[in-house]
Amino acid sequence: MKKVLVLGSGQSAAFLVAQLLADSVAEDLFVTVGDRDLETARAAVGDHPRGSAIGLDINDAGHRATEIERSDIVLNLLPAAFQHLVAWDCVNHGRDMLSVSYRDQTTRDLDLDAKRQGILLLSEMGLDPGIDHMSAMALIRGVEADGGRIVAFRSYGSGIPAPNQPQNPLRYVLTWDPRNVVMAGQAGAQYLDEGRIKIVPFHNVFERTWPCEVEGVGLLEAYANRDSLSYMKSFGLEHVQTMIRGTLRYPGWSETWGQIVRLGLPNQTLRIPDLAGRSYGEVVEMFLPQDAPGSSLPQRTARFLGISPTGHIIENLRWLGLFSDELINCPGDTACDMMVHLLQQKLSLTGDMRDLVLLVHELDVEYPDRPAERITSTFAVQGEPGGFTAMSRTVGLPVAIATVLKLRGELSLTGSLIPTHPAIYEPILAGIEAAGLRFTEKREALGPRSLDQGR
């Protein structure tokens, strides 16, 4: 029997665990789910005879190493900060690792060690990053086989509420780790736009947005996501004039969240004494400069941010509860911990709501024998009310498929990789399509002035 260790049982893990348990008899698997919260792990496994749940603090090096050594393959769904710990132990004990996190430098540097051990450390295997990379590579290779030359590549990902249903004022819900939402953009971003490198500091990420029309959804806003330039080599697109990877939200999210960033609330470094016993308004007050007495907290916040004290941004902050006298009563001691707790309360996906996952690739292509064209490939999946979210399904499915391929011996690559090799993306994309999840493609002719003018 092949032993699968799943690390992390958060929102994105639900479908993966269910799929592995569904395949467990046919593939002769036993699935162990480890999480710091034992009850969450138990809920993911249920009473399935081929599954078990364990309490596991990933910072407990001895316990972590023991569980990894007992397994045949490790599936890492923990926050990105822990990926290098898991990768190190997998190398030390000769175990393959599949991870949904971005490949950090430490994991990248383990490439030679992994090859010596004959194991695979495969990162960026979820939705975004994950399916986005795999579908992009398939699209790029198809264009090249058709004689095309890509001059601009834009790729967008999103997890938002499905349209045409009741929405909260921010038009957003949590379907993945709320800490990732709070700290989104913390590293800033850089991309290539018409041959010019653009760098966006952390505090400007949510201010530099642009409109993006998505068929079937409507007008969304985009902002740059991390380091787009690093994917030029990975995708074989060193020659393009535009390379942008971005995130999509409903219009209005960024202008509100950008002000939360300006306040400084996404901070996971500074420790606030007795955070749980303080109110949200009290903590916001800490981030404001000394001011003349007499005005209200919302008014002073608006004055500090340079926005209208009666405008919709202040009303959004009020709706979130940032000006309230309610005690925070959360674990942790940073403003980031406070925001995670607050978003979990205010932006949870209720049982009657559906989420929407989007991936959009937009390629401007030149041909030697015919007019240039823009190819738009769109992936849109909605969740099931009361069932699996679209996020859980699209994060978990590629990992589940890759797990079976690896354990069958059908994925023989070794080293520290992301899924840009055809031996990885071709069978996984085929499995995703077999599950009924498909991209739709649209092609439109481009004149000389339209080339590389997507924004």
C-alpha positions in Angstrom: 0.0 0.0 0.0 1.3 3.4 -1.0 1.3 6.0 1.8 0.4 9.6 0.9 1.0 12.3 3.5 -1.1 15.5 3.0 0.3 18.5 5.0 -2.4 21.1 5.7 -6.2 20.7 5.8 -7.3 24.2 5.0 -10.0 25.3 2.6 -8.0 24.3 -0.5 -7.3 20.8 0.7 -10.9 19.5 0.9 -11.3 18.3 -2.7 -7.7 16.9 -2.9 -8.3 14.7 0.2 -11.7 13.5 -1.0 -10.3 12.7 -4.5 -7.4 10.7 -3.1 -9.7 8.8 -0.8 -12.0 8.1 -3.7 -9.0 6.7 -5.7 -7.6 4.8 -2.7 -8.9 1.4 -3.5 -8.1 1.5 -7.2 -4.6 2.9 -6.6 -4.0 1.1 -3.3 -3.4 4.3 -1.3 -3.5 5.1 2.4 -3.9 8.9 3.0 -2.7 10.6 6.2 -3.7 14.2 6.7 -1.6 16.2 9.1 -2.5 19.6 10.5 -1.9 21.7 13.6 -5.7 21.6 14.0 -6.5 18.0 14.5 -10.3 18.5 14.2 -9.9 20.1 10.8 -7.8 17.2 9.6 -10.4 14.7 11.0 -13.1 16.6 9.2 -11.2 16.2 5.9 -10.8 12.5 6.3 -14.1 11.6 7.9 -14.5 7.9 8.7 -12.9 6.6 5.6 -11.1 3.3 6.2 -8.1 4.3 4.1 -7.5 7.6 5.8 -6.3 8.9 9.1 -5.8 12.3 10.7 -2.9 13.4 12.9 -2.1 16.6 14.8 1.1 18.0 13.4 2.9 21.2 14.2 5.1 21.7 11.1 7.7 23.5 13.3 8.2 20.3 15.3 11.2 19.1 13.3 11.3 15.6 14.9 7.6 14.8 14.3 7.7 16.4 10.8 10.7 14.3 9.8 9.1 11.1 11.2 5.9 11.5 9.3 7.7 12.3 6.0 10.0 9.3 6.4 7.0 7.1 6.8 5.3 8.2 3.6 5.9 7.4 -0.1 5.0 10.9 -1.3 4.3 14.2 0.5 1.7 16.7 -0.7 2.4 20.2 0.8 -0.6 22.5 1.1 0.8 24.5 3.9 1.5 28.3 3.7 4.5 29.2 1.5 6.6 30.1 4.5 6.9 26.4 5.5 7.7 24.9 2.0 11.5 24.9 2.5 11.1 22.9 5.7 9.1 20.2 3.9 11.5 20.2 0.9 14.6 19.8 3.1 13.1 16.8 4.9 11.9 15.2 1.6 15.5 15.5 0.3 17.0 14.1 3.5 14.6 11.1 3.5 14.4 10.5 -0.3 10.7 11.3 -0.6 8.9 13.1 -3.5 7.1 16.3 -2.8 4.3 18.0 -4.6 3.5 21.5 -3.4 0.9 24.2 -4.4 3.2 27.0 -3.2 5.5 29.2 -5.3 8.9 27.7 -5.6 11.1 29.7 -3.3 14.8 30.1 -3.7 15.6 27.5 -1.0 13.5 24.9 -2.8 15.0 25.9 -6.1 18.5 25.5 -4.7 17.7 21.9 -3.7 17.6 20.8 -7.4 20.9 19.0 -7.5 20.3 17.3 -4.1 16.9 16.1 -5.3 18.5 14.7 -8.5 21.1 12.9 -6.5 18.4 11.4 -4.4 16.3 10.5 -7.5 13.3 12.4 -6.2 11.0 15.1 -7.5 10.3 18.4 -5.7 7.4 19.8 -7.9 6.2 23.2 -6.8 3.4 25.5 -8.1 1.0 22.6 -8.7 -2.3 24.2 -7.7 -4.4 26.6 -9.7 -2.5 29.8 -9.7 0.3 28.9 -9.7 -0.3 25.6 -11.3 -3.0 25.1 -14.0 -2.1 28.6 -15.2 1.5 27.5 -16.0 0.5 24.2 -17.6 -2.2 25.7 -19.8 0.1 28.5 -20.8 2.8 26.1 -21.8 0.4 24.0 -23.9 -0.9 27.2 -25.6 2.6 28.6 -26.2 3.8 25.3 -27.8 0.7 25.1 -29.9 1.3 28.6 -31.3 5.0 27.8 -32.0 4.0 24.6 -33.8 1.7 26.7 -36.0 4.6 28.9 -37.0 3.6 31.8 -34.7 5.8 34.2 -32.8 4.5 35.5 -29.5 5.2 39.2 -29.0 3.0 39.8 -25.9 2.0 37.4 -23.1 -0.5 38.4 -20.4 -1.9 35.9 -17.9 -4.5 36.6 -15.2 -5.8 34.5 -12.3 -8.6 35.1 -9.9 -10.8 33.5 -7.1 -13.8 35.7 -6.6 -17.6 35.3 -5.8 -19.6 34.1 -8.8 -21.6 37.0 -10.5 -25.3 37.3 -10.3 -25.7 36.6 -6.6 -25.8 38.8 -3.5 -22.4 40.4 -2.7 -20.9 42.0 0.3 -19.6 45.6 -0.2 -16.1 44.4 -1.1 -17.4 41.8 -3.6 -14.9 39.3 -2.3 -15.0 36.0 -0.3 -12.3 33.8 1.2 -11.7 30.6 -0.6 -8.0 30.1 0.3 -5.6 31.0 3.1 -6.8 34.4 4.5 -3.2 35.2 5.5 -2.3 35.1 1.8 -5.0 37.6 1.1 -3.9 39.9 3.8 -0.2 39.8 2.7 -0.9 39.8 -1.0 1.5 42.0 -2.9 4.0 42.2 0.0 7.0 41.6 -2.2 5.8 44.2 -4.8 5.8 43.2 -8.5 7.7 43.7 -11.7 6.8 43.0 -15.3 7.7 43.9 -18.9 5.4 46.3 -20.8 6.2 47.1 -24.4 9.9 46.4 -23.9 10.1 48.4 -20.6 10.6 46.9 -17.2 8.1 48.2 -14.7 8.6 47.8 -10.9 5.8 48.2 -8.5 6.6 48.7 -4.7 4.4 46.9 -2.2 2.6 50.1 -1.2 1.7 50.8 -4.8 0.5 47.4 -6.0 -3.2 48.1 -5.4 -3.0 51.6 -6.8 -1.6 50.6 -10.3 -4.6 48.7 -11.7 -6.0 48.5 -15.2 -9.4 47.3 -16.6 -9.7 43.7 -18.0 -12.9 42.6 -19.7 -13.6 38.8 -19.2 -16.2 37.2 -21.4 -19.1 35.9 -19.4 -18.1 37.9 -16.3 -17.7 41.5 -17.4 -15.3 44.2 -16.4 -12.8 43.4 -13.8 -9.7 45.1 -12.5 -6.2 43.7 -12.8 -3.0 44.3 -10.7 0.5 42.9 -11.3 1.3 39.7 -9.5 4.9 39.1 -8.2 7.8 38.8 -10.6 6.5 38.2 -14.1 10.0 38.5 -15.6 11.2 35.3 -13.9 8.7 33.3 -16.1 10.1 34.5 -19.4 12.9 31.9 -19.3 10.6 29.2 -17.8 8.1 29.7 -20.6 10.7 30.1 -23.4 9.5 33.7 -24.0 12.8 35.7 -23.6 12.0 37.5 -26.8 8.6 39.0 -26.0 8.0 42.7 -25.6 5.3 42.3 -23.0 5.2 39.8 -20.1 2.6 40.3 -17.5 1.1 38.0 -14.8 -1.7 39.6 -12.9 -4.6 39.1 -10.5 -8.2 39.9 -11.2 -10.7 41.4 -8.8 -14.1 43.1 -9.1 -13.7 46.8 -9.6 -13.3 48.6 -6.2 -11.5 46.0 -4.3 -8.0 47.5 -4.9 -8.9 51.0 -4.0 -10.2 49.9 -0.6 -7.4 47.3 0.1 -4.8 49.8 -1.1 -5.9 52.1 1.7 -5.6 49.3 4.2 -2.0 48.8 3.0 -1.3 52.5 3.3 -2.5 52.3 6.9 0.1 49.6 7.5 -2.3 46.9 8.7 -0.8 44.0 6.7 2.1 43.8 9.1 3.2 40.4 10.5 6.5 41.7 12.1 5.6 44.2 14.8 4.1 42.6 18.0 1.2 44.4 19.6 0.9 43.8 23.4 -2.4 42.3 24.5 -3.8 42.3 21.0 -6.7 40.0 21.8 -7.9 42.3 24.6 -7.9 45.4 22.4 -10.6 46.8 20.0 -10.2 47.1 16.3 -10.5 50.8 16.5 -7.8 51.0 19.1 -5.4 49.2 16.8 -6.2 51.4 13.9 -5.5 54.3 16.1 -2.0 53.0 16.7 -1.3 53.4 13.0 -2.4 57.0 12.8 0.0 59.9 13.6 -0.8 62.2 16.5 -3.7 64.4 15.6 -5.8 67.2 17.0 -8.5 66.0 19.4 -12.2 66.3 18.7 -12.6 64.5 15.4 -13.8 60.9 15.1 -11.6 57.9 14.2 -13.1 57.6 10.7 -12.5 61.3 10.1 -8.9 61.2 11.3 -8.3 58.0 9.2 -9.7 59.7 6.1 -7.6 62.8 6.7 -4.4 60.7 7.1 -5.2 58.8 3.9 -6.3 61.9 2.0 -9.7 60.5 1.1 -13.3 61.6 1.7 -14.5 61.0 5.2 -18.0 60.2 3.8 -16.9 58.3 0.7 -17.3 54.6 0.0 -13.8 53.6 1.0 -14.4 54.8 4.6 -17.8 53.1 4.5 -16.1 49.8 3.4 -13.6 50.1 6.3 -16.5 50.8 8.7 -18.4 47.8 7.3 -15.3 45.6 7.9 -15.4 46.8 11.5 -12.0 48.6 11.7 -13.5 51.5 13.6 -15.5 49.4 16.1 -15.1 49.0 19.8 -15.5 45.2 19.5 -12.7 43.3 21.2 -10.4 41.5 18.7 -10.1 38.3 20.7 -7.9 36.5 18.1 -4.9 34.3 18.3 -1.5 36.0 17.4 -0.2 39.4 18.2 0.3 41.3 15.0 -1.9 43.5 12.9 -1.8 40.8 10.2 -3.2 38.3 12.7 -6.0 40.8 13.4 -6.8 41.3 9.7 -6.8 37.5 9.1 -9.3 37.1 12.0 -11.4 40.0 10.7 -11.6 38.7 7.1 -12.6 35.3 8.3 -15.5 36.8 10.1 -16.6 39.3 7.4 -15.7 37.6 4.1 -16.5 33.9 4.6 -18.2 32.0 1.8 -21.7 31.1 3.1 -23.3 27.8 2.2 -25.7 29.3 -0.4 -22.9 31.1 -2.3 -20.8 30.0 -5.2 -17.2 31.1 -5.9 -15.7 31.6 -9.3 -12.2 30.7 -10.4 -10.8 32.4 -13.5 -7.7 32.0 -15.6 -7.2 34.1 -18.7 -4.3 34.0 -21.1 -3.9 36.6 -23.8 -1.3 36.2 -26.4 -0.5 38.6 -29.3 1.0 36.5 -32.1 2.7 37.3 -35.4 2.9 34.9 -38.3 5.2 35.0 -41.4 2.3 34.2 -43.8 -0.8 35.7 -42.4 -2.1 38.6 -40.2 -1.3 38.9 -36.6 -3.9 37.8 -34.1 -4.8 37.9 -30.4 -5.5 34.5 -28.8 -7.6 34.6 -25.6 -7.9 31.4 -23.6 -10.3 31.5 -20.7 -10.9 29.0 -17.9 -13.9 29.6 -15.7 -15.2 27.2 -13.0 -17.9 27.8 -10.4 -18.3 26.1 -7.1 -21.2 24.1 -5.8 -23.4 25.7 -3.1 -22.9 23.7 0.0 -20.3 21.5 -1.8 -16.7 21.9 -3.0 -15.6 25.4 -3.8 -14.2 26.0 -7.3 -10.9 27.0 -5.6 -10.6 23.7 -3.7 -11.5 21.7 -6.8 -9.0 23.5 -9.1 -6.2 23.5 -6.5 -6.7 19.9 -5.5 -7.3 18.2 -8.9 -3.9 18.7 -10.5 -2.2 17.6 -7.3 -4.4 14.5 -7.1 -3.6 13.6 -10.8 0.1 14.2 -10.3 0.1 12.0 -7.2 -1.3 9.1 -9.0 1.0 9.5 -12.0 4.0 9.7 -9.7 3.0 6.6 -7.7 2.3 4.6 -10.8 5.8 5.4 -12.1 4.5 7.5 -15.0 6.2 10.7 -13.9 10.0 10.0 -13.9 11.4 13.5 -13.8 13.7 14.4 -10.8 15.0 17.7 -9.3 13.3 20.9 -8.2 10.8 21.8 -10.9 7.6 23.7 -11.8 5.1 22.1 -14.2 6.4 23.6 -17.5 7.7 20.2 -18.8 5.3 18.4 -21.3 5.8 15.1 -19.3 4.0 17.0 -16.5 1.5 19.3 -18.1 0.3 17.1 -20.9 -1.2 14.2 -18.8 -2.4 16.6 -16.0 -4.2 18.9 -18.5 -5.8 15.8 -20.1 -6.9 14.6 -16.6 -8.4 18.1 -15.9 -10.3 18.1 -19.2 -11.5 14.5 -18.5 -13.0 15.9 -15.3 -15.0 18.4 -17.3 -12.9 21.5 -16.7 -12.0 23.1 -20.0 -10.5 26.3 -21.5 -12.4 28.2 -24.2 -10.5 29.9 -26.9 -11.2 33.1 -29.0 -9.0 34.4 -31.8 -9.3 37.9 -33.3 -7.2 39.6 -36.0 -4.8 42.4 -34.9 -3.7 45.4 -37.0 -0.1 46.7 -36.7 -1.3 49.3 -34.1 -3.1 46.7 -32.0 0.0 44.6 -31.4 1.2 44.7 -27.8 -1.5 47.1 -26.7 -3.5 45.0 -24.4 -3.9 47.5 -21.5 
